[in-house]
Amino acid sequence: MPFWFDNHCHLGADADVVVARALAGGVVGMVTVGCDLADSRAAVATASAHESVWATVGVHPHEASAGVIGLTELLTEPKVVAVGEAGLDFHYDHSPRSAQRDVFAAQIGFANSYNLPLVIHTREAWEETFTLLDKEGIPDRTVFHCFTGGPHEAQESLARGALLSLSGIVTFRAADDLRAAVAICPLDKLMVETDSPYLTPVPHRGKPNEPAFVAIVGVAVAETMGCTVEEVAEATTSNAQSFYDLI
């Protein structure tokens, strides 16, 4: 059985059951992600309670109006492995764009100062995201989580040394542009994720997503790249463990 690493999920109150199902399905590790201060604290608590779970702490662009006060207090917790998810979301604009830019810049600074990876969320803000990264200094370890761009965005991301993390969207019928990006990405620059409980992959659409489904993402990546499932599992798991400094 191939072994997988879900490098981006949002574990909730049912974490005990969800983690157990993932482990039984060949998932060897999970990173649960913080989206604001309270959510980041919960992620740290969940990770601390499960040997195979780690946490990020960050402020999602939707929550940027709340700022980053208190976030740095969590960055030295033993199971915290990254800053994020941070970035820009100009699709919903739940926070003013000026606040999004300020909070994203602050978190880029945290990643650089604490020598931690940066987990980026970007939606309908690719050029602005690249510009801010170039200005603030892209961290040595950076990933575009739930990558949804095409070949151009993939090339721009890879040129900055970033990894691409693929979610269940790669299984969606309309995601041809994304699959074209996957096809040109080196295997050593890819990770897989569920972003659970969101973005459930085909054929489980309509059900809550969970880390156990990350293998479905991996199979779709293998089909797109013309690799074996085992090759994708081995590479993406190794990439995640190295990226988050777990080996």
PyMOL commands that set and color helices and strands:
alter all, ss='L'
color gray80, all
select helices_A, chain A and resi 15-24+37-48+61-66+71-74+97-114+126-136+151-159+168-171+176-183+187-189+211-225+229-243
alter helices_A, ss='H'
color red, helices_A
select strands_A, chain A and resi 4-9+27-32+53-57+80-89+118-123+142-144+163-166+190-192
alter strands_A, ss='S'
color yellow, strands_A
deselect
rebuild
show_as cartoon
